[in-house]
Amino acid sequence: MSSSDPRWVLRDRPSRALIGGLVATGLCGLVSLSFDVLNGDPVYFFIALLLALAPVPVLLAAVLALDRIEPEPRGNLVFAFAWGAGVAVLFAGVINSFNLIYLENTVRLGYDYARNLTATFGAPVVEETMKGLVLLGLLRFRRAELDGPTDGIIYACMVGLGFAMSENVSYYVAALDEMGAQGLAVTVVLRGVLSPFAHPLFTSMIGVAVAYAAQRSGPGRILVIVAGWVGAMLLHGIWNGFASYVGIAGLAIAYVLLMIVLFVLIWIVFRDRKRIIGLIQAYLPAYWATGLVSSADVAMLSSLPGRRHARQWARANGGRPGLRAMSDYQLAATELGLLHERARGHVIDEPTFNAEQRALLECMAAARTRFPAVPPPPPPSPFPGPQAGGAHLG
């Protein structure tokens, strides 16, 4: 982390560990997909793969739309998605298959009964554990990236979308092989249209808990993570159990439950967005004397339309370099407010605070030198003025 390159603090450059992790998850994904090829007709596999991939861009866009105030490093997001699509699917599939074989051959249960039992009680534990491991990894190695519940939800959704995409390939291949085109159509509607966010919603319980733990210290964090893990498994088990044992009516009830969870999570994201804006308004005015922040900057940073307007102006007047400079400035300024919150909660020590504060201010200064010469016009709508605050540590 060279002082001559302050952008290290924005963590937008993939590390060797991240690159190695992406290679490993990619290999696991290839192994998982190879099982689908071997278990069915290759033509069926490619049809299933295309159908599973088709909604992914839209789903990713919907998730990332929630992550606009303080966007997460792209490398971390890609790794979370790849973990779900590769490592989590592969190991969960193997373990679930062994559980099914055990119930059939050792416990001597019928196939349908064993499958429903595995789906309701076994799969939720295995799958949520495999997906949740990447969130624990973030807590251990990238704790600074978990600035609030929104971050936990975003990463959980990424790993869940990756898992669902790979899992859908298996379901679509099986539907084509067992029931033909009609069975495939029903499966695509149920999994790809009516419940594309099921896995992300399950794992978001863990994501919220891990993000909460990242902002706290003490043994109580473990209990919160365990509660989130149990919540994810229960939600997953209810969904699978109602679908397996109750049928369409049960699926409808489980669907309503998922919708309630979805709206609660959206509410959490918007509450968290207000919290971050409050941090910007509280802490950035203390930096007015540096010349890096003005009242107009605080107003711009406190509004998504204001931020977008500033980026549009920067691109129109400075091209791609101007846009990159404005994006860097907005991200560094937001991270500065979050840094103060981490210091206030004693999540980081004073040397870490000082190093990151200095790097963020250098990022903001470098970005301002690359802004177009003419200052941007005021945003199209009024914004609340900044509130007084301090820049002290803790």
C-alpha positions as YAML, in Angstrom:
chain: A
units: angstrom
residues:
- id: 1
  name: MET
  ca: [0.00, 0.00, 0.00]
- id: 2
  name: SER
  ca: [2.20, 2.77, -1.29]
- id: 3
  name: SER
  ca: [1.58, 6.30, -0.15]
- id: 4
  name: SER
  ca: [2.30, 7.42, -3.71]
- id: 5
  name: ASP
  ca: [-0.82, 5.57, -4.83]
- id: 6
  name: PRO
  ca: [-3.60, 6.47, -2.42]
- id: 7
  name: ARG
  ca: [-6.20, 4.52, -4.40]
- id: 8
  name: TRP
  ca: [-5.31, 1.40, -2.40]
- id: 9
  name: VAL
  ca: [-7.82, 2.60, 0.14]
- id: 10
  name: LEU
  ca: [-10.64, 2.25, -2.42]
- id: 11
  name: ARG
  ca: [-9.72, -1.43, -2.85]
- id: 12
  name: ASP
  ca: [-10.65, -1.57, -6.52]
- id: 13
  name: ARG
  ca: [-7.62, -3.56, -7.65]
- id: 14
  name: PRO
  ca: [-7.80, -7.37, -7.54]
- id: 15
  name: SER
  ca: [-5.19, -8.98, -5.32]
- id: 16
  name: ARG
  ca: [-3.34, -12.19, -6.09]
- id: 17
  name: ALA
  ca: [-5.48, -13.99, -3.53]
- id: 18
  name: LEU
  ca: [-8.62, -12.77, -5.29]
- id: 19
  name: ILE
  ca: [-7.35, -13.87, -8.70]
- id: 20
  name: GLY
  ca: [-6.42, -17.28, -7.29]
- id: 21
  name: GLY
  ca: [-9.84, -17.58, -5.68]
- id: 22
  name: LEU
  ca: [-11.57, -16.77, -8.97]
- id: 23
  name: VAL
  ca: [-9.56, -19.48, -10.73]
- id: 24
  name: ALA
  ca: [-10.52, -22.02, -8.05]
- id: 25
  name: THR
  ca: [-14.20, -21.11, -8.13]
- id: 26
  name: GLY
  ca: [-14.16, -21.23, -11.93]
- id: 27
  name: LEU
  ca: [-12.74, -24.75, -11.89]
- id: 28
  name: CYS
  ca: [-15.40, -25.83, -9.40]
- id: 29
  name: GLY
  ca: [-18.05, -24.33, -11.67]
- id: 30
  name: LEU
  ca: [-16.72, -26.30, -14.65]
- id: 31
  name: VAL
  ca: [-16.78, -29.53, -12.64]
- id: 32
  name: SER
  ca: [-20.36, -28.85, -11.52]
- id: 33
  name: LEU
  ca: [-21.50, -28.13, -15.08]
- id: 34
  name: SER
  ca: [-19.72, -31.23, -16.36]
- id: 35
  name: PHE
  ca: [-21.98, -33.32, -14.11]
- id: 36
  name: ASP
  ca: [-24.98, -31.76, -15.82]
- id: 37
  name: VAL
  ca: [-23.54, -32.64, -19.24]
- id: 38
  name: LEU
  ca: [-22.84, -36.23, -18.22]
- id: 39
  name: ASN
  ca: [-26.25, -36.69, -16.56]
- id: 40
  name: GLY
  ca: [-28.27, -35.55, -19.58]
- id: 41
  name: ASP
  ca: [-28.29, -34.99, -23.30]
- id: 42
  name: PRO
  ca: [-25.69, -32.36, -24.35]
- id: 43
  name: VAL
  ca: [-28.39, -30.55, -26.35]
- id: 44
  name: TYR
  ca: [-30.57, -30.44, -23.25]
- id: 45
  name: PHE
  ca: [-27.61, -29.04, -21.30]
- id: 46
  name: PHE
  ca: [-27.04, -26.13, -23.67]
- id: 47
  name: ILE
  ca: [-30.75, -25.31, -23.74]
- id: 48
  name: ALA
  ca: [-30.79, -25.35, -19.94]
- id: 49
  name: LEU
  ca: [-27.62, -23.26, -19.73]
- id: 50
  name: LEU
  ca: [-29.04, -20.56, -22.00]
- id: 51
  name: LEU
  ca: [-32.30, -20.44, -20.04]
- id: 52
  name: ALA
  ca: [-30.41, -20.21, -16.74]
- id: 53
  name: LEU
  ca: [-28.13, -17.44, -18.03]
- id: 54
  name: ALA
  ca: [-30.86, -15.37, -19.70]
- id: 55
  name: PRO
  ca: [-32.26, -13.58, -16.60]
- id: 56
  name: VAL
  ca: [-28.89, -13.13, -14.87]
- id: 57
  name: PRO
  ca: [-28.04, -9.67, -16.33]
- id: 58
  name: VAL
  ca: [-31.43, -8.30, -15.27]
- id: 59
  name: LEU
  ca: [-31.18, -9.83, -11.80]
- id: 60
  name: LEU
  ca: [-27.65, -8.53, -11.30]
- id: 61
  name: ALA
  ca: [-28.72, -5.06, -12.41]
- id: 62
  name: ALA
  ca: [-31.59, -5.12, -9.89]
- id: 63
  name: VAL
  ca: [-29.23, -6.06, -7.05]
- id: 64
  name: LEU
  ca: [-26.50, -3.59, -7.99]
- id: 65
  name: ALA
  ca: [-29.08, -0.79, -8.25]
- id: 66
  name: LEU
  ca: [-29.26, -0.98, -4.45]
- id: 67
  name: ASP
  ca: [-25.50, -0.45, -4.18]
- id: 68
  name: ARG
  ca: [-25.12, 3.06, -5.57]
- id: 69
  name: ILE
  ca: [-24.16, 5.16, -2.56]
- id: 70
  name: GLU
  ca: [-21.03, 3.20, -1.73]
- id: 71
  name: PRO
  ca: [-20.41, 0.63, -4.51]
- id: 72
  name: GLU
  ca: [-18.54, -2.48, -3.45]
- id: 73
  name: PRO
  ca: [-15.25, -3.43, -5.18]
- id: 74
  name: ARG
  ca: [-16.08, -5.26, -8.40]
- id: 75
  name: GLY
  ca: [-13.56, -8.00, -7.67]
- id: 76
  name: ASN
  ca: [-15.28, -8.88, -4.41]
- id: 77
  name: LEU
  ca: [-18.69, -8.94, -6.10]
- id: 78
  name: VAL
  ca: [-17.43, -11.19, -8.89]
- id: 79
  name: PHE
  ca: [-15.83, -13.53, -6.37]
- id: 80
  name: ALA
  ca: [-19.05, -13.80, -4.34]
- id: 81
  name: PHE
  ca: [-21.04, -14.63, -7.49]
- id: 82
  name: ALA
  ca: [-18.42, -17.13, -8.64]
- id: 83
  name: TRP
  ca: [-18.33, -18.78, -5.21]
- id: 84
  name: GLY
  ca: [-22.06, -19.37, -5.38]
- id: 85
  name: ALA
  ca: [-21.96, -20.60, -8.97]
- id: 86
  name: GLY
  ca: [-18.91, -22.81, -8.45]
- id: 87
  name: VAL
  ca: [-17.78, -23.87, -5.00]
- id: 88
  name: ALA
  ca: [-21.13, -23.69, -3.20]
- id: 89
  name: VAL
  ca: [-23.10, -25.49, -5.92]
- id: 90
  name: LEU
  ca: [-20.50, -28.22, -6.39]
- id: 91
  name: PHE
  ca: [-20.06, -29.16, -2.74]
- id: 92
  name: ALA
  ca: [-23.73, -28.73, -1.87]
- id: 93
  name: GLY
  ca: [-24.71, -30.92, -4.82]
- id: 94
  name: VAL
  ca: [-22.30, -33.69, -3.80]
- id: 95
  name: ILE
  ca: [-23.36, -33.63, -0.14]
- id: 96
  name: ASN
  ca: [-27.07, -33.53, -1.00]
- id: 97
  name: SER
  ca: [-26.62, -36.47, -3.36]
- id: 98
  name: PHE
  ca: [-24.89, -38.52, -0.67]
- id: 99
  name: ASN
  ca: [-27.67, -37.65, 1.79]
- id: 100
  name: LEU
  ca: [-30.28, -38.82, -0.70]
- id: 101
  name: ILE
  ca: [-28.40, -42.05, -1.40]
- id: 102
  name: TYR
  ca: [-28.06, -42.68, 2.34]
- id: 103
  name: LEU
  ca: [-31.77, -42.23, 2.97]
- id: 104
  name: GLU
  ca: [-32.67, -44.46, 0.04]
- id: 105
  name: ASN
  ca: [-30.19, -47.30, 0.45]
- id: 106
  name: THR
  ca: [-29.40, -47.34, 4.17]
- id: 107
  name: VAL
  ca: [-32.55, -46.01, 5.81]
- id: 108
  name: ARG
  ca: [-34.60, -47.75, 3.07]
- id: 109
  name: LEU
  ca: [-36.93, -44.87, 2.34]
- id: 110
  name: GLY
  ca: [-38.72, -44.53, -0.98]
- id: 111
  name: TYR
  ca: [-37.18, -42.17, -3.52]
- id: 112
  name: ASP
  ca: [-39.93, -39.53, -3.34]
- id: 113
  name: TYR
  ca: [-40.00, -39.53, 0.46]
- id: 114
  name: ALA
  ca: [-36.21, -39.42, 0.68]
- id: 115
  name: ARG
  ca: [-36.05, -36.58, -1.85]
- id: 116
  name: ASN
  ca: [-38.64, -34.48, 0.02]
- id: 117
  name: LEU
  ca: [-36.87, -35.15, 3.32]
- id: 118
  name: THR
  ca: [-33.51, -34.13, 1.87]
- id: 119
  name: ALA
  ca: [-34.96, -31.01, 0.25]
- id: 120
  name: THR
  ca: [-36.71, -29.86, 3.42]
- id: 121
  name: PHE
  ca: [-34.21, -30.69, 6.16]
- id: 122
  name: GLY
  ca: [-30.88, -31.45, 4.54]
- id: 123
  name: ALA
  ca: [-30.49, -29.09, 1.59]
- id: 124
  name: PRO
  ca: [-31.19, -25.86, 3.54]
- id: 125
  name: VAL
  ca: [-28.45, -26.67, 6.06]
- id: 126
  name: VAL
  ca: [-25.91, -27.70, 3.43]
- id: 127
  name: GLU
  ca: [-26.62, -24.99, 0.87]
- id: 128
  name: GLU
  ca: [-26.87, -22.06, 3.26]
- id: 129
  name: THR
  ca: [-23.67, -23.17, 4.96]
- id: 130
  name: MET
  ca: [-21.79, -23.36, 1.67]
- id: 131
  name: LYS
  ca: [-23.10, -19.96, 0.56]
- id: 132
  name: GLY
  ca: [-22.55, -18.39, 3.97]
- id: 133
  name: LEU
  ca: [-18.88, -19.36, 4.08]
- id: 134
  name: VAL
  ca: [-17.98, -16.62, 1.60]
- id: 135
  name: LEU
  ca: [-19.66, -14.07, 3.89]
- id: 136
  name: LEU
  ca: [-17.64, -15.34, 6.82]
- id: 137
  name: GLY
  ca: [-14.56, -14.98, 4.63]
- id: 138
  name: LEU
  ca: [-15.45, -11.36, 3.98]
- id: 139
  name: LEU
  ca: [-15.87, -10.78, 7.71]
- id: 140
  name: ARG
  ca: [-12.46, -12.32, 8.38]
- id: 141
  name: PHE
  ca: [-10.42, -10.90, 5.50]
- id: 142
  name: ARG
  ca: [-12.42, -7.93, 4.14]
- id: 143
  name: ARG
  ca: [-14.16, -6.63, 7.24]
- id: 144
  name: ALA
  ca: [-13.69, -3.02, 6.15]
- id: 145
  name: GLU
  ca: [-15.96, -3.68, 3.16]
- id: 146
  name: LEU
  ca: [-18.92, -4.49, 5.41]
- id: 147
  name: ASP
  ca: [-19.99, -0.96, 6.33]
- id: 148
  name: GLY
  ca: [-23.63, -1.78, 7.02]
- id: 149
  name: PRO
  ca: [-26.53, -4.13, 6.28]
- id: 150
  name: THR
  ca: [-26.68, -3.05, 2.64]
- id: 151
  name: ASP
  ca: [-23.22, -4.50, 2.02]
- id: 152
  name: GLY
  ca: [-24.18, -7.79, 3.65]
- id: 153
  name: ILE
  ca: [-27.34, -7.98, 1.54]
- id: 154
  name: ILE
  ca: [-25.46, -7.16, -1.68]
- id: 155
  name: TYR
  ca: [-22.83, -9.85, -1.15]
- id: 156
  name: ALA
  ca: [-25.45, -12.38, -0.06]
- id: 157
  name: CYS
  ca: [-27.50, -11.66, -3.17]
- id: 158
  name: MET
  ca: [-24.45, -12.08, -5.40]
- id: 159
  name: VAL
  ca: [-23.58, -15.48, -3.97]
- id: 160
  name: GLY
  ca: [-27.26, -16.47, -4.04]
- id: 161
  name: LEU
  ca: [-27.70, -15.46, -7.70]
- id: 162
  name: GLY
  ca: [-24.60, -17.42, -8.67]
- id: 163
  name: PHE
  ca: [-25.87, -20.48, -6.80]
- id: 164
  name: ALA
  ca: [-29.36, -20.22, -8.30]
- id: 165
  name: MET
  ca: [-28.00, -19.86, -11.83]
- id: 166
  name: SER
  ca: [-25.92, -23.05, -11.63]
- id: 167
  name: GLU
  ca: [-28.62, -24.95, -9.77]
- id: 168
  name: ASN
  ca: [-31.20, -23.98, -12.38]
- id: 169
  name: VAL
  ca: [-29.11, -25.63, -15.08]
- id: 170
  name: SER
  ca: [-29.45, -28.96, -13.22]
- id: 171
  name: TYR
  ca: [-33.18, -28.49, -12.69]
- id: 172
  name: TYR
  ca: [-33.81, -27.55, -16.32]
- id: 173
  name: VAL
  ca: [-31.82, -30.52, -17.63]
- id: 174
  name: ALA
  ca: [-33.75, -32.86, -15.34]
- id: 175
  name: ALA
  ca: [-37.09, -31.33, -16.37]
- id: 176
  name: LEU
  ca: [-36.33, -31.76, -20.07]
- id: 177
  name: ASP
  ca: [-35.12, -35.29, -19.56]
- id: 178
  name: GLU
  ca: [-38.07, -36.42, -17.42]
- id: 179
  name: MET
  ca: [-41.04, -34.35, -18.66]
- id: 180
  name: GLY
  ca: [-40.03, -32.81, -21.97]
- id: 181
  name: ALA
  ca: [-40.75, -29.29, -23.15]
- id: 182
  name: GLN
  ca: [-43.87, -28.86, -21.02]
- id: 183
  name: GLY
  ca: [-42.04, -29.82, -17.85]
- id: 184
  name: LEU
  ca: [-39.22, -27.48, -18.76]
- id: 185
  name: ALA
  ca: [-41.65, -24.60, -19.27]
- id: 186
  name: VAL
  ca: [-43.24, -25.15, -15.85]
- id: 187
  name: THR
  ca: [-39.84, -25.38, -14.16]
- id: 188
  name: VAL
  ca: [-38.57, -22.21, -15.85]
- id: 189
  name: VAL
  ca: [-41.67, -20.31, -14.74]
- id: 190
  name: LEU
  ca: [-41.44, -21.56, -11.15]
- id: 191
  name: ARG
  ca: [-37.70, -21.07, -10.72]
- id: 192
  name: GLY
  ca: [-36.68, -18.43, -13.23]
- id: 193
  name: VAL
  ca: [-39.75, -16.18, -13.27]
- id: 194
  name: LEU
  ca: [-41.65, -16.53, -9.99]
- id: 195
  name: SER
  ca: [-38.77, -17.07, -7.58]
- id: 196
  name: PRO
  ca: [-35.48, -15.81, -9.05]
- id: 197
  name: PHE
  ca: [-34.57, -14.12, -5.77]
- id: 198
  name: ALA
  ca: [-35.29, -17.09, -3.50]
- id: 199
  name: HIS
  ca: [-31.66, -18.05, -2.87]
- id: 200
  name: PRO
  ca: [-30.51, -14.42, -2.49]
- id: 201
  name: LEU
  ca: [-33.28, -13.80, 0.05]
- id: 202
  name: PHE
  ca: [-32.38, -16.90, 2.08]
- id: 203
  name: THR
  ca: [-28.71, -15.98, 2.28]
- id: 204
  name: SER
  ca: [-29.46, -12.32, 2.99]
- id: 205
  name: MET
  ca: [-30.34, -13.40, 6.54]
- id: 206
  name: ILE
  ca: [-26.68, -14.37, 6.95]
- id: 207
  name: GLY
  ca: [-25.54, -11.25, 5.11]
- id: 208
  name: VAL
  ca: [-27.36, -8.88, 7.46]
- id: 209
  name: ALA
  ca: [-26.04, -10.76, 10.50]
- id: 210
  name: VAL
  ca: [-22.43, -10.77, 9.26]
- id: 211
  name: ALA
  ca: [-22.61, -7.05, 8.41]
- id: 212
  name: TYR
  ca: [-23.94, -6.34, 11.90]
- id: 213
  name: ALA
  ca: [-21.09, -8.36, 13.41]
- id: 214
  name: ALA
  ca: [-18.56, -6.44, 11.31]
- id: 215
  name: GLN
  ca: [-19.59, -3.21, 13.03]
- id: 216
  name: ARG
  ca: [-19.39, -4.63, 16.54]
- id: 217
  name: SER
  ca: [-16.88, -6.24, 18.86]
- id: 218
  name: GLY
  ca: [-17.27, -8.82, 21.58]
- id: 219
  name: PRO
  ca: [-18.66, -12.36, 21.86]
- id: 220
  name: GLY
  ca: [-22.22, -11.24, 21.12]
- id: 221
  name: ARG
  ca: [-21.30, -11.07, 17.44]
- id: 222
  name: ILE
  ca: [-21.19, -14.87, 17.27]
- id: 223
  name: LEU
  ca: [-24.76, -15.16, 18.52]
- id: 224
  name: VAL
  ca: [-25.94, -12.69, 15.89]
- id: 225
  name: ILE
  ca: [-24.24, -14.67, 13.11]
- id: 226
  name: VAL
  ca: [-25.72, -17.93, 14.40]
- id: 227
  name: ALA
  ca: [-29.17, -16.33, 14.50]
- id: 228
  name: GLY
  ca: [-28.79, -15.14, 10.91]
- id: 229
  name: TRP
  ca: [-27.60, -18.58, 9.81]
- id: 230
  name: VAL
  ca: [-30.55, -20.30, 11.48]
- id: 231
  name: GLY
  ca: [-32.91, -17.76, 9.92]
- id: 232
  name: ALA
  ca: [-31.54, -18.48, 6.46]
- id: 233
  name: MET
  ca: [-31.89, -22.24, 6.92]
- id: 234
  name: LEU
  ca: [-35.42, -21.91, 8.33]
- id: 235
  name: LEU
  ca: [-36.57, -19.69, 5.47]
- id: 236
  name: HIS
  ca: [-35.01, -22.08, 2.95]
- id: 237
  name: GLY
  ca: [-36.53, -25.10, 4.69]
- id: 238
  name: ILE
  ca: [-40.00, -23.52, 4.80]
- id: 239
  name: TRP
  ca: [-39.81, -22.78, 1.07]
- id: 240
  name: ASN
  ca: [-38.70, -26.31, 0.16]
- id: 241
  name: GLY
  ca: [-40.97, -28.01, 2.69]
- id: 242
  name: PHE
  ca: [-44.13, -26.20, 1.61]
- id: 243
  name: ALA
  ca: [-43.33, -26.92, -2.02]
- id: 244
  name: SER
  ca: [-42.57, -30.59, -1.30]
- id: 245
  name: TYR
  ca: [-45.37, -31.51, 1.10]
- id: 246
  name: VAL
  ca: [-48.20, -29.03, 0.54]
- id: 247
  name: GLY
  ca: [-48.02, -28.45, -3.23]
- id: 248
  name: ILE
  ca: [-49.19, -25.36, -5.06]
- id: 249
  name: ALA
  ca: [-51.05, -23.93, -2.07]
- id: 250
  name: GLY
  ca: [-47.98, -24.33, 0.11]
- id: 251
  name: LEU
  ca: [-45.82, -22.77, -2.54]
- id: 252
  name: ALA
  ca: [-48.15, -19.77, -2.64]
- id: 253
  name: ILE
  ca: [-47.86, -19.33, 1.14]
- id: 254
  name: ALA
  ca: [-44.08, -19.61, 0.98]
- id: 255
  name: TYR
  ca: [-44.05, -17.12, -1.87]
- id: 256
  name: VAL
  ca: [-45.97, -14.57, 0.23]
- id: 257
  name: LEU
  ca: [-43.44, -15.11, 3.02]
- id: 258
  name: LEU
  ca: [-40.57, -14.43, 0.61]
- id: 259
  name: MET
  ca: [-42.26, -11.26, -0.59]
- id: 260
  name: ILE
  ca: [-42.54, -10.04, 2.99]
- id: 261
  name: VAL
  ca: [-38.84, -10.73, 3.52]
- id: 262
  name: LEU
  ca: [-38.02, -8.94, 0.26]
- id: 263
  name: PHE
  ca: [-39.87, -5.79, 1.29]
- id: 264
  name: VAL
  ca: [-38.25, -5.84, 4.74]
- id: 265
  name: LEU
  ca: [-34.79, -6.08, 3.16]
- id: 266
  name: ILE
  ca: [-35.57, -3.21, 0.78]
- id: 267
  name: TRP
  ca: [-36.69, -1.15, 3.77]
- id: 268
  name: ILE
  ca: [-33.39, -2.00, 5.52]
- id: 269
  name: VAL
  ca: [-31.43, -0.86, 2.46]
- id: 270
  name: PHE
  ca: [-33.23, 2.49, 2.33]
- id: 271
  name: ARG
  ca: [-32.77, 3.02, 6.06]
- id: 272
  name: ASP
  ca: [-29.09, 2.25, 5.64]
- id: 273
  name: ARG
  ca: [-28.85, 4.72, 2.77]
- id: 274
  name: LYS
  ca: [-30.23, 7.46, 5.02]
- id: 275
  name: ARG
  ca: [-27.66, 6.49, 7.65]
- id: 276
  name: ILE
  ca: [-24.78, 6.91, 5.19]
- id: 277
  name: ILE
  ca: [-26.11, 10.27, 4.01]
- id: 278
  name: GLY
  ca: [-26.31, 11.33, 7.64]
- id: 279
  name: LEU
  ca: [-22.63, 10.41, 8.10]
- id: 280
  name: ILE
  ca: [-21.69, 12.51, 5.06]
- id: 281
  name: GLN
  ca: [-23.61, 15.49, 6.38]
- id: 282
  name: ALA
  ca: [-22.18, 15.07, 9.89]
- id: 283
  name: TYR
  ca: [-18.49, 14.55, 9.19]
- id: 284
  name: LEU
  ca: [-17.57, 16.12, 5.85]
- id: 285
  name: PRO
  ca: [-18.23, 19.78, 6.81]
- id: 286
  name: ALA
  ca: [-15.22, 19.51, 9.14]
- id: 287
  name: TYR
  ca: [-13.05, 19.25, 6.01]
- id: 288
  name: TRP
  ca: [-14.22, 22.53, 4.44]
- id: 289
  name: ALA
  ca: [-10.93, 24.18, 5.51]
- id: 290
  name: THR
  ca: [-8.98, 21.72, 3.32]
- id: 291
  name: GLY
  ca: [-10.66, 23.05, 0.18]
- id: 292
  name: LEU
  ca: [-11.59, 19.51, -0.79]
- id: 293
  name: VAL
  ca: [-15.21, 19.77, 0.35]
- id: 294
  name: SER
  ca: [-17.76, 22.57, 0.05]
- id: 295
  name: SER
  ca: [-21.38, 22.88, 1.10]
- id: 296
  name: ALA
  ca: [-22.36, 22.23, -2.53]
- id: 297
  name: ASP
  ca: [-20.30, 19.03, -2.49]
- id: 298
  name: VAL
  ca: [-22.03, 17.82, 0.66]
- id: 299
  name: ALA
  ca: [-25.42, 18.56, -0.91]
- id: 300
  name: MET
  ca: [-24.43, 16.69, -4.07]
- id: 301
  name: LEU
  ca: [-23.13, 13.70, -2.11]
- id: 302
  name: SER
  ca: [-26.34, 13.56, -0.05]
- id: 303
  name: SER
  ca: [-28.56, 12.67, -3.00]
- id: 304
  name: LEU
  ca: [-28.53, 9.95, -5.63]
- id: 305
  name: PRO
  ca: [-29.92, 12.34, -8.28]
- id: 306
  name: GLY
  ca: [-27.28, 14.88, -7.29]
- id: 307
  name: ARG
  ca: [-24.51, 12.32, -7.61]
- id: 308
  name: ARG
  ca: [-25.80, 11.17, -10.98]
- id: 309
  name: HIS
  ca: [-26.11, 14.75, -12.21]
- id: 310
  name: ALA
  ca: [-22.49, 15.45, -11.19]
- id: 311
  name: ARG
  ca: [-21.23, 12.34, -13.00]
- id: 312
  name: GLN
  ca: [-23.18, 13.26, -16.12]
- id: 313
  name: TRP
  ca: [-21.72, 16.77, -16.04]
- id: 314
  name: ALA
  ca: [-18.20, 15.40, -15.53]
- id: 315
  name: ARG
  ca: [-18.53, 13.04, -18.46]
- id: 316
  name: ALA
  ca: [-20.07, 15.69, -20.73]
- id: 317
  name: ASN
  ca: [-17.28, 18.17, -19.97]
- id: 318
  name: GLY
  ca: [-14.33, 15.88, -19.26]
- id: 319
  name: GLY
  ca: [-15.02, 12.63, -21.08]
- id: 320
  name: ARG
  ca: [-14.25, 9.29, -19.46]
- id: 321
  name: PRO
  ca: [-11.36, 10.69, -17.37]
- id: 322
  name: GLY
  ca: [-13.71, 13.31, -15.95]
- id: 323
  name: LEU
  ca: [-16.32, 10.67, -15.16]
- id: 324
  name: ARG
  ca: [-13.73, 8.47, -13.45]
- id: 325
  name: ALA
  ca: [-12.50, 11.44, -11.42]
- id: 326
  name: MET
  ca: [-16.00, 12.32, -10.24]
- id: 327
  name: SER
  ca: [-16.75, 8.68, -9.38]
- id: 328
  name: ASP
  ca: [-13.49, 8.46, -7.41]
- id: 329
  name: TYR
  ca: [-14.30, 11.67, -5.55]
- id: 330
  name: GLN
  ca: [-17.80, 10.51, -4.63]
- id: 331
  name: LEU
  ca: [-16.59, 7.10, -3.44]
- id: 332
  name: ALA
  ca: [-13.66, 8.52, -1.45]
- id: 333
  name: ALA
  ca: [-15.87, 11.15, 0.20]
- id: 334
  name: THR
  ca: [-18.46, 8.53, 1.15]
- id: 335
  name: GLU
  ca: [-15.76, 6.21, 2.50]
- id: 336
  name: LEU
  ca: [-14.47, 9.12, 4.58]
- id: 337
  name: GLY
  ca: [-17.80, 9.41, 6.37]
- id: 338
  name: LEU
  ca: [-17.93, 5.65, 6.91]
- id: 339
  name: LEU
  ca: [-14.35, 5.68, 8.19]
- id: 340
  name: HIS
  ca: [-15.38, 8.08, 10.95]
- id: 341
  name: GLU
  ca: [-18.21, 5.75, 11.93]
- id: 342
  name: ARG
  ca: [-15.84, 2.77, 12.15]
- id: 343
  name: ALA
  ca: [-13.53, 4.85, 14.33]
- id: 344
  name: ARG
  ca: [-16.41, 6.01, 16.53]
- id: 345
  name: GLY
  ca: [-17.45, 2.38, 17.05]
- id: 346
  name: HIS
  ca: [-13.83, 1.37, 17.81]
- id: 347
  name: VAL
  ca: [-13.84, -1.08, 14.91]
- id: 348
  name: ILE
  ca: [-10.45, 0.33, 13.80]
- id: 349
  name: ASP
  ca: [-7.55, 1.74, 15.78]
- id: 350
  name: GLU
  ca: [-6.14, 5.25, 15.51]
- id: 351
  name: PRO
  ca: [-3.14, 4.41, 13.24]
- id: 352
  name: THR
  ca: [-5.49, 2.69, 10.78]
- id: 353
  name: PHE
  ca: [-7.86, 5.64, 10.91]
- id: 354
  name: ASN
  ca: [-5.05, 8.11, 10.24]
- id: 355
  name: ALA
  ca: [-3.62, 6.09, 7.34]
- id: 356
  name: GLU
  ca: [-6.98, 5.62, 5.64]
- id: 357
  name: GLN
  ca: [-8.06, 9.21, 6.30]
- id: 358
  name: ARG
  ca: [-4.88, 10.50, 4.68]
- id: 359
  name: ALA
  ca: [-5.28, 8.19, 1.68]
- id: 360
  name: LEU
  ca: [-8.93, 9.16, 1.18]
- id: 361
  name: LEU
  ca: [-8.12, 12.87, 1.30]
- id: 362
  name: GLU
  ca: [-5.33, 12.30, -1.22]
- id: 363
  name: CYS
  ca: [-7.80, 10.45, -3.46]
- id: 364
  name: MET
  ca: [-10.23, 13.36, -3.24]
- id: 365
  name: ALA
  ca: [-7.46, 15.88, -3.97]
- id: 366
  name: ALA
  ca: [-6.22, 13.88, -6.98]
- id: 367
  name: ALA
  ca: [-9.77, 13.51, -8.29]
- id: 368
  name: ARG
  ca: [-10.45, 17.25, -8.04]
- id: 369
  name: THR
  ca: [-7.37, 18.03, -10.14]
- id: 370
  name: ARG
  ca: [-8.90, 15.92, -12.93]
- id: 371
  name: PHE
  ca: [-12.31, 17.62, -12.82]
- id: 372
  name: PRO
  ca: [-13.32, 19.71, -15.84]
- id: 373
  name: ALA
  ca: [-12.34, 23.38, -15.45]
- id: 374
  name: VAL
  ca: [-15.90, 24.74, -15.37]
- id: 375
  name: PRO
  ca: [-17.77, 23.95, -12.12]
- id: 376
  name: PRO
  ca: [-20.96, 21.92, -12.50]
- id: 377
  name: PRO
  ca: [-24.30, 23.72, -12.40]
- id: 378
  name: PRO
  ca: [-26.44, 23.08, -9.33]
- id: 379
  name: PRO
  ca: [-28.42, 19.83, -9.34]
- id: 380
  name: PRO
  ca: [-31.96, 19.97, -10.69]
- id: 381
  name: SER
  ca: [-33.65, 19.79, -7.29]
- id: 382
  name: PRO
  ca: [-32.87, 21.26, -3.85]
- id: 383
  name: PHE
  ca: [-31.05, 19.13, -1.31]
- id: 384
  name: PRO
  ca: [-30.85, 19.37, 2.45]
- id: 385
  name: GLY
  ca: [-27.96, 21.40, 3.76]
- id: 386
  name: PRO
  ca: [-25.14, 19.84, 5.77]
- id: 387
  name: GLN
  ca: [-25.35, 19.40, 9.48]
- id: 388
  name: ALA
  ca: [-22.52, 20.40, 11.76]
- id: 389
  name: GLY
  ca: [-20.19, 17.66, 12.83]
- id: 390
  name: GLY
  ca: [-16.68, 16.87, 13.92]
- id: 391
  name: ALA
  ca: [-13.76, 15.04, 12.38]
- id: 392
  name: HIS
  ca: [-12.47, 13.59, 15.61]
- id: 393
  name: LEU
  ca: [-11.54, 9.94, 16.02]
- id: 394
  name: GLY
  ca: [-13.99, 7.95, 18.08]
...
